[in-house]
Amino acid sequence: MLAAFAQQTPHRVRLGDPALSARTLNGTFRADNVEGFLRLAESILGIRVDREKDGDIVLYAVRW
């Protein structure tokens, strides 16, 4: 999923919490709607989205 987003945004989306790589997410997401996915991740999946000064987006687990 992150690889598909990388093709749609000039900024890198990466996992800041290695534990997130063990989580499975099933669904259909539009690769050109990175912002929509990030809003979903924050509101439903318990993921904190941090934006770095260079524009990169880093995902962290908040709750399980």
Phi and psi restraints in degrees (range 20) as a CNS / XPLOR table:
assign (resid 1 and name C) (resid 2 and name N)
       (resid 2 and name CA) (resid 2 and name C) 1.0 -63.1 20.0 2
assign (resid 2 and name N) (resid 2 and name CA)
       (resid 2 and name C) (resid 3 and name N) 1.0 -32.3 20.0 2
assign (resid 2 and name C) (resid 3 and name N)
       (resid 3 and name CA) (resid 3 and name C) 1.0 -65.7 20.0 2
assign (resid 3 and name N) (resid 3 and name CA)
       (resid 3 and name C) (resid 4 and name N) 1.0 -38.2 20.0 2
assign (resid 3 and name C) (resid 4 and name N)
       (resid 4 and name CA) (resid 4 and name C) 1.0 -67.1 20.0 2
assign (resid 4 and name N) (resid 4 and name CA)
       (resid 4 and name C) (resid 5 and name N) 1.0 -39.8 20.0 2
assign (resid 4 and name C) (resid 5 and name N)
       (resid 5 and name CA) (resid 5 and name C) 1.0 -64.5 20.0 2
assign (resid 5 and name N) (resid 5 and name CA)
       (resid 5 and name C) (resid 6 and name N) 1.0 -34.0 20.0 2
assign (resid 5 and name C) (resid 6 and name N)
       (resid 6 and name CA) (resid 6 and name C) 1.0 -60.9 20.0 2
assign (resid 6 and name N) (resid 6 and name CA)
       (resid 6 and name C) (resid 7 and name N) 1.0 -27.4 20.0 2
assign (resid 6 and name C) (resid 7 and name N)
       (resid 7 and name CA) (resid 7 and name C) 1.0 -79.9 20.0 2
assign (resid 7 and name N) (resid 7 and name CA)
       (resid 7 and name C) (resid 8 and name N) 1.0 -15.0 20.0 2
assign (resid 7 and name C) (resid 8 and name N)
       (resid 8 and name CA) (resid 8 and name C) 1.0 -106.5 20.0 2
assign (resid 8 and name N) (resid 8 and name CA)
       (resid 8 and name C) (resid 9 and name N) 1.0 -11.5 20.0 2
assign (resid 8 and name C) (resid 9 and name N)
       (resid 9 and name CA) (resid 9 and name C) 1.0 -133.0 20.0 2
assign (resid 9 and name N) (resid 9 and name CA)
       (resid 9 and name C) (resid 10 and name N) 1.0 145.0 20.0 2
assign (resid 9 and name C) (resid 10 and name N)
       (resid 10 and name CA) (resid 10 and name C) 1.0 -74.2 20.0 2
assign (resid 10 and name N) (resid 10 and name CA)
       (resid 10 and name C) (resid 11 and name N) 1.0 -10.1 20.0 2
assign (resid 10 and name C) (resid 11 and name N)
       (resid 11 and name CA) (resid 11 and name C) 1.0 -103.1 20.0 2
assign (resid 11 and name N) (resid 11 and name CA)
       (resid 11 and name C) (resid 12 and name N) 1.0 146.3 20.0 2
assign (resid 11 and name C) (resid 12 and name N)
       (resid 12 and name CA) (resid 12 and name C) 1.0 -79.2 20.0 2
assign (resid 12 and name N) (resid 12 and name CA)
       (resid 12 and name C) (resid 13 and name N) 1.0 136.3 20.0 2
assign (resid 12 and name C) (resid 13 and name N)
       (resid 13 and name CA) (resid 13 and name C) 1.0 -108.0 20.0 2
assign (resid 13 and name N) (resid 13 and name CA)
       (resid 13 and name C) (resid 14 and name N) 1.0 122.0 20.0 2
assign (resid 13 and name C) (resid 14 and name N)
       (resid 14 and name CA) (resid 14 and name C) 1.0 -140.0 20.0 2
assign (resid 14 and name N) (resid 14 and name CA)
       (resid 14 and name C) (resid 15 and name N) 1.0 163.5 20.0 2
assign (resid 14 and name C) (resid 15 and name N)
       (resid 15 and name CA) (resid 15 and name C) 1.0 -88.7 20.0 2
assign (resid 15 and name N) (resid 15 and name CA)
       (resid 15 and name C) (resid 16 and name N) 1.0 123.0 20.0 2
assign (resid 15 and name C) (resid 16 and name N)
       (resid 16 and name CA) (resid 16 and name C) 1.0 -91.1 20.0 2
assign (resid 16 and name N) (resid 16 and name CA)
       (resid 16 and name C) (resid 17 and name N) 1.0 -10.8 20.0 2
assign (resid 16 and name C) (resid 17 and name N)
       (resid 17 and name CA) (resid 17 and name C) 1.0 -123.3 20.0 2
assign (resid 17 and name N) (resid 17 and name CA)
       (resid 17 and name C) (resid 18 and name N) 1.0 110.5 20.0 2
assign (resid 17 and name C) (resid 18 and name N)
       (resid 18 and name CA) (resid 18 and name C) 1.0 -57.5 20.0 2
assign (resid 18 and name N) (resid 18 and name CA)
       (resid 18 and name C) (resid 19 and name N) 1.0 -25.5 20.0 2
assign (resid 18 and name C) (resid 19 and name N)
       (resid 19 and name CA) (resid 19 and name C) 1.0 -62.8 20.0 2
assign (resid 19 and name N) (resid 19 and name CA)
       (resid 19 and name C) (resid 20 and name N) 1.0 -25.4 20.0 2
assign (resid 19 and name C) (resid 20 and name N)
       (resid 20 and name CA) (resid 20 and name C) 1.0 -65.1 20.0 2
assign (resid 20 and name N) (resid 20 and name CA)
       (resid 20 and name C) (resid 21 and name N) 1.0 -27.0 20.0 2
assign (resid 20 and name C) (resid 21 and name N)
       (resid 21 and name CA) (resid 21 and name C) 1.0 -67.1 20.0 2
assign (resid 21 and name N) (resid 21 and name CA)
       (resid 21 and name C) (resid 22 and name N) 1.0 -18.5 20.0 2
assign (resid 21 and name C) (resid 22 and name N)
       (resid 22 and name CA) (resid 22 and name C) 1.0 -87.0 20.0 2
assign (resid 22 and name N) (resid 22 and name CA)
       (resid 22 and name C) (resid 23 and name N) 1.0 -11.8 20.0 2
assign (resid 22 and name C) (resid 23 and name N)
       (resid 23 and name CA) (resid 23 and name C) 1.0 -83.0 20.0 2
assign (resid 23 and name N) (resid 23 and name CA)
       (resid 23 and name C) (resid 24 and name N) 1.0 143.0 20.0 2
assign (resid 23 and name C) (resid 24 and name N)
       (resid 24 and name CA) (resid 24 and name C) 1.0 -106.6 20.0 2
assign (resid 24 and name N) (resid 24 and name CA)
       (resid 24 and name C) (resid 25 and name N) 1.0 136.0 20.0 2
assign (resid 24 and name C) (resid 25 and name N)
       (resid 25 and name CA) (resid 25 and name C) 1.0 -129.1 20.0 2
assign (resid 25 and name N) (resid 25 and name CA)
       (resid 25 and name C) (resid 26 and name N) 1.0 118.8 20.0 2
assign (resid 25 and name C) (resid 26 and name N)
       (resid 26 and name CA) (resid 26 and name C) 1.0 -108.2 20.0 2
assign (resid 26 and name N) (resid 26 and name CA)
       (resid 26 and name C) (resid 27 and name N) 1.0 137.5 20.0 2
assign (resid 26 and name C) (resid 27 and name N)
       (resid 27 and name CA) (resid 27 and name C) 1.0 159.8 20.0 2
assign (resid 27 and name N) (resid 27 and name CA)
       (resid 27 and name C) (resid 28 and name N) 1.0 179.5 20.0 2
assign (resid 27 and name C) (resid 28 and name N)
       (resid 28 and name CA) (resid 28 and name C) 1.0 -114.0 20.0 2
assign (resid 28 and name N) (resid 28 and name CA)
       (resid 28 and name C) (resid 29 and name N) 1.0 123.0 20.0 2
assign (resid 28 and name C) (resid 29 and name N)
       (resid 29 and name CA) (resid 29 and name C) 1.0 -128.9 20.0 2
assign (resid 29 and name N) (resid 29 and name CA)
       (resid 29 and name C) (resid 30 and name N) 1.0 141.9 20.0 2
assign (resid 29 and name C) (resid 30 and name N)
       (resid 30 and name CA) (resid 30 and name C) 1.0 -81.1 20.0 2
assign (resid 30 and name N) (resid 30 and name CA)
       (resid 30 and name C) (resid 31 and name N) 1.0 124.5 20.0 2
assign (resid 30 and name C) (resid 31 and name N)
       (resid 31 and name CA) (resid 31 and name C) 1.0 -65.1 20.0 2
assign (resid 31 and name N) (resid 31 and name CA)
       (resid 31 and name C) (resid 32 and name N) 1.0 -22.3 20.0 2
assign (resid 31 and name C) (resid 32 and name N)
       (resid 32 and name CA) (resid 32 and name C) 1.0 -90.7 20.0 2
assign (resid 32 and name N) (resid 32 and name CA)
       (resid 32 and name C) (resid 33 and name N) 1.0 6.8 20.0 2
assign (resid 32 and name C) (resid 33 and name N)
       (resid 33 and name CA) (resid 33 and name C) 1.0 -119.6 20.0 2
assign (resid 33 and name N) (resid 33 and name CA)
       (resid 33 and name C) (resid 34 and name N) 1.0 61.8 20.0 2
assign (resid 33 and name C) (resid 34 and name N)
       (resid 34 and name CA) (resid 34 and name C) 1.0 -60.8 20.0 2
assign (resid 34 and name N) (resid 34 and name CA)
       (resid 34 and name C) (resid 35 and name N) 1.0 -44.2 20.0 2
assign (resid 34 and name C) (resid 35 and name N)
       (resid 35 and name CA) (resid 35 and name C) 1.0 -62.3 20.0 2
assign (resid 35 and name N) (resid 35 and name CA)
       (resid 35 and name C) (resid 36 and name N) 1.0 -38.9 20.0 2
assign (resid 35 and name C) (resid 36 and name N)
       (resid 36 and name CA) (resid 36 and name C) 1.0 -63.0 20.0 2
assign (resid 36 and name N) (resid 36 and name CA)
       (resid 36 and name C) (resid 37 and name N) 1.0 -42.8 20.0 2
assign (resid 36 and name C) (resid 37 and name N)
       (resid 37 and name CA) (resid 37 and name C) 1.0 -63.3 20.0 2
assign (resid 37 and name N) (resid 37 and name CA)
       (resid 37 and name C) (resid 38 and name N) 1.0 -42.4 20.0 2
assign (resid 37 and name C) (resid 38 and name N)
       (resid 38 and name CA) (resid 38 and name C) 1.0 -63.3 20.0 2
assign (resid 38 and name N) (resid 38 and name CA)
       (resid 38 and name C) (resid 39 and name N) 1.0 -38.9 20.0 2
assign (resid 38 and name C) (resid 39 and name N)
       (resid 39 and name CA) (resid 39 and name C) 1.0 -64.0 20.0 2
assign (resid 39 and name N) (resid 39 and name CA)
       (resid 39 and name C) (resid 40 and name N) 1.0 -42.2 20.0 2
assign (resid 39 and name C) (resid 40 and name N)
       (resid 40 and name CA) (resid 40 and name C) 1.0 -62.5 20.0 2
assign (resid 40 and name N) (resid 40 and name CA)
       (resid 40 and name C) (resid 41 and name N) 1.0 -44.9 20.0 2
assign (resid 40 and name C) (resid 41 and name N)
       (resid 41 and name CA) (resid 41 and name C) 1.0 -58.9 20.0 2
assign (resid 41 and name N) (resid 41 and name CA)
       (resid 41 and name C) (resid 42 and name N) 1.0 -41.2 20.0 2
assign (resid 41 and name C) (resid 42 and name N)
       (resid 42 and name CA) (resid 42 and name C) 1.0 -70.3 20.0 2
assign (resid 42 and name N) (resid 42 and name CA)
       (resid 42 and name C) (resid 43 and name N) 1.0 -45.9 20.0 2
assign (resid 42 and name C) (resid 43 and name N)
       (resid 43 and name CA) (resid 43 and name C) 1.0 -81.3 20.0 2
assign (resid 43 and name N) (resid 43 and name CA)
       (resid 43 and name C) (resid 44 and name N) 1.0 -32.9 20.0 2
assign (resid 43 and name C) (resid 44 and name N)
       (resid 44 and name CA) (resid 44 and name C) 1.0 -112.2 20.0 2
assign (resid 44 and name N) (resid 44 and name CA)
       (resid 44 and name C) (resid 45 and name N) 1.0 -37.6 20.0 2
assign (resid 44 and name C) (resid 45 and name N)
       (resid 45 and name CA) (resid 45 and name C) 1.0 -90.7 20.0 2
assign (resid 45 and name N) (resid 45 and name CA)
       (resid 45 and name C) (resid 46 and name N) 1.0 -5.9 20.0 2
assign (resid 45 and name C) (resid 46 and name N)
       (resid 46 and name CA) (resid 46 and name C) 1.0 69.5 20.0 2
assign (resid 46 and name N) (resid 46 and name CA)
       (resid 46 and name C) (resid 47 and name N) 1.0 41.5 20.0 2
assign (resid 46 and name C) (resid 47 and name N)
       (resid 47 and name CA) (resid 47 and name C) 1.0 -115.4 20.0 2
assign (resid 47 and name N) (resid 47 and name CA)
       (resid 47 and name C) (resid 48 and name N) 1.0 133.5 20.0 2
assign (resid 47 and name C) (resid 48 and name N)
       (resid 48 and name CA) (resid 48 and name C) 1.0 -90.5 20.0 2
assign (resid 48 and name N) (resid 48 and name CA)
       (resid 48 and name C) (resid 49 and name N) 1.0 132.5 20.0 2
assign (resid 48 and name C) (resid 49 and name N)
       (resid 49 and name CA) (resid 49 and name C) 1.0 -107.4 20.0 2
assign (resid 49 and name N) (resid 49 and name CA)
       (resid 49 and name C) (resid 50 and name N) 1.0 117.8 20.0 2
assign (resid 49 and name C) (resid 50 and name N)
       (resid 50 and name CA) (resid 50 and name C) 1.0 -109.9 20.0 2
assign (resid 50 and name N) (resid 50 and name CA)
       (resid 50 and name C) (resid 51 and name N) 1.0 137.7 20.0 2
assign (resid 50 and name C) (resid 51 and name N)
       (resid 51 and name CA) (resid 51 and name C) 1.0 -110.2 20.0 2
assign (resid 51 and name N) (resid 51 and name CA)
       (resid 51 and name C) (resid 52 and name N) 1.0 122.7 20.0 2
assign (resid 51 and name C) (resid 52 and name N)
       (resid 52 and name CA) (resid 52 and name C) 1.0 -84.4 20.0 2
assign (resid 52 and name N) (resid 52 and name CA)
       (resid 52 and name C) (resid 53 and name N) 1.0 165.4 20.0 2
assign (resid 52 and name C) (resid 53 and name N)
       (resid 53 and name CA) (resid 53 and name C) 1.0 -58.8 20.0 2
assign (resid 53 and name N) (resid 53 and name CA)
       (resid 53 and name C) (resid 54 and name N) 1.0 -31.7 20.0 2
assign (resid 53 and name C) (resid 54 and name N)
       (resid 54 and name CA) (resid 54 and name C) 1.0 -82.9 20.0 2
assign (resid 54 and name N) (resid 54 and name CA)
       (resid 54 and name C) (resid 55 and name N) 1.0 1.0 20.0 2
assign (resid 54 and name C) (resid 55 and name N)
       (resid 55 and name CA) (resid 55 and name C) 1.0 97.1 20.0 2
assign (resid 55 and name N) (resid 55 and name CA)
       (resid 55 and name C) (resid 56 and name N) 1.0 -10.9 20.0 2
assign (resid 55 and name C) (resid 56 and name N)
       (resid 56 and name CA) (resid 56 and name C) 1.0 -62.4 20.0 2
assign (resid 56 and name N) (resid 56 and name CA)
       (resid 56 and name C) (resid 57 and name N) 1.0 152.0 20.0 2
assign (resid 56 and name C) (resid 57 and name N)
       (resid 57 and name CA) (resid 57 and name C) 1.0 -116.1 20.0 2
assign (resid 57 and name N) (resid 57 and name CA)
       (resid 57 and name C) (resid 58 and name N) 1.0 126.8 20.0 2
assign (resid 57 and name C) (resid 58 and name N)
       (resid 58 and name CA) (resid 58 and name C) 1.0 -120.3 20.0 2
assign (resid 58 and name N) (resid 58 and name CA)
       (resid 58 and name C) (resid 59 and name N) 1.0 132.1 20.0 2
assign (resid 58 and name C) (resid 59 and name N)
       (resid 59 and name CA) (resid 59 and name C) 1.0 -105.5 20.0 2
assign (resid 59 and name N) (resid 59 and name CA)
       (resid 59 and name C) (resid 60 and name N) 1.0 134.1 20.0 2
assign (resid 59 and name C) (resid 60 and name N)
       (resid 60 and name CA) (resid 60 and name C) 1.0 -129.3 20.0 2
assign (resid 60 and name N) (resid 60 and name CA)
       (resid 60 and name C) (resid 61 and name N) 1.0 144.7 20.0 2
assign (resid 60 and name C) (resid 61 and name N)
       (resid 61 and name CA) (resid 61 and name C) 1.0 -76.1 20.0 2
assign (resid 61 and name N) (resid 61 and name CA)
       (resid 61 and name C) (resid 62 and name N) 1.0 134.6 20.0 2
assign (resid 61 and name C) (resid 62 and name N)
       (resid 62 and name CA) (resid 62 and name C) 1.0 -109.9 20.0 2
assign (resid 62 and name N) (resid 62 and name CA)
       (resid 62 and name C) (resid 63 and name N) 1.0 -47.3 20.0 2
assign (resid 62 and name C) (resid 63 and name N)
       (resid 63 and name CA) (resid 63 and name C) 1.0 -143.5 20.0 2
assign (resid 63 and name N) (resid 63 and name CA)
       (resid 63 and name C) (resid 64 and name N) 1.0 159.8 20.0 2
